[in-house]
């Protein structure tokens, strides 16, 4: 827990961080592309396809972070006796559907 902000943190190794940042940069490019498509008055179906692609990229990223969370943070919490994390995971899974 970050003592200054009373916020939980997750320590990631540099490789994992870079992988996530790379994916976020791609998603950011997709969102910027959407904005340009609207500015350029592109065909609605083309914009909708790009929205679908961006949505899928975000869901995939969310699933990857959830998987890592379950393998690390959740396991640590359960080992410490914090079973509340199970409800947290169930809520997260429902939100990521």
C-alpha positions as CSV (number, residue, x, y, z in Angstrom):
1,X,0.0,0.0,0.0
2,X,1.3,3.5,-0.8
3,X,1.4,5.2,2.5
4,X,1.2,8.7,1.1
5,X,-2.1,8.2,-0.7
6,X,-3.4,5.1,1.1
7,X,-3.7,3.5,-2.3
8,X,-2.9,-0.1,-3.2
9,X,0.0,-0.6,-5.7
10,X,1.2,-3.4,-7.8
11,X,4.9,-3.8,-8.4
12,X,5.5,-5.0,-12.0
13,X,8.8,-6.0,-13.5
14,X,10.2,-3.8,-16.3
15,X,9.3,-6.3,-19.0
16,X,5.7,-6.5,-18.0
17,X,5.4,-2.7,-17.7
18,X,6.9,-2.2,-21.2
19,X,4.5,-4.8,-22.6
20,X,1.5,-3.1,-21.1
21,X,2.7,0.4,-22.1
22,X,3.3,-0.8,-25.7
23,X,-0.3,-2.1,-25.8
24,X,-1.6,1.2,-24.3
25,X,0.3,3.2,-26.9
26,X,-1.4,1.1,-29.7
27,X,-4.8,1.7,-28.1
28,X,-4.0,5.4,-27.9
29,X,-3.2,5.4,-31.6
30,X,-6.5,3.7,-32.3
31,X,-8.4,6.4,-30.3
32,X,-6.5,9.2,-32.1
33,X,-7.3,7.5,-35.4
34,X,-11.0,7.5,-34.5
35,X,-10.9,11.2,-33.8
36,X,-9.2,11.8,-37.2
37,X,-11.8,9.6,-38.9
38,X,-14.6,11.7,-37.4
39,X,-12.8,14.9,-38.4
40,X,-12.4,13.6,-41.9
41,X,-16.1,12.7,-42.2
42,X,-15.3,9.0,-42.8
43,X,-18.1,6.6,-43.5
44,X,-20.0,5.5,-40.3
45,X,-19.4,1.8,-40.9
46,X,-15.6,2.4,-41.1
47,X,-15.7,4.3,-37.8
48,X,-17.7,1.6,-36.1
49,X,-15.3,-1.1,-37.2
50,X,-12.4,1.0,-35.7
51,X,-14.5,1.4,-32.5
52,X,-14.9,-2.4,-32.4
53,X,-11.2,-3.0,-32.9
54,X,-10.4,-0.5,-30.1
55,X,-12.9,-2.0,-27.7
56,X,-11.5,-5.4,-28.3
57,X,-8.0,-4.2,-27.7
58,X,-9.1,-2.6,-24.4
59,X,-10.9,-5.8,-23.3
60,X,-7.8,-7.9,-24.2
61,X,-5.6,-5.6,-22.2
62,X,-8.0,-5.7,-19.2
63,X,-8.1,-9.5,-19.4
64,X,-4.3,-9.6,-19.4
65,X,-4.1,-7.3,-16.3
66,X,-6.8,-9.3,-14.6
67,X,-4.9,-12.6,-15.2
68,X,-1.7,-11.1,-13.8
69,X,-3.6,-9.7,-10.8
70,X,-5.1,-13.1,-10.1
71,X,-1.6,-14.8,-10.3
72,X,0.1,-12.2,-8.1
73,X,-1.9,-9.8,-6.0
74,X,-4.8,-12.2,-5.4
75,X,-2.6,-15.1,-4.4
76,X,-0.6,-12.9,-2.0
77,X,-3.8,-11.6,-0.4
78,X,-5.2,-15.1,0.0
79,X,-2.0,-16.3,1.6
80,X,-2.2,-13.4,4.0
81,X,-5.8,-14.5,4.9
82,X,-7.5,-11.7,3.1
83,X,-10.4,-13.6,1.5
84,X,-12.2,-10.4,0.7
85,X,-10.1,-10.4,-2.5
86,X,-12.3,-13.1,-3.9
87,X,-15.3,-10.8,-4.0
88,X,-13.1,-8.1,-5.5
89,X,-12.1,-10.5,-8.3
90,X,-15.7,-11.6,-8.9
91,X,-16.7,-7.9,-9.2
92,X,-13.8,-7.2,-11.6
93,X,-14.7,-10.2,-13.8
94,X,-18.3,-8.9,-14.1
95,X,-17.1,-5.4,-15.0
96,X,-14.8,-6.7,-17.7
97,X,-17.6,-8.7,-19.5
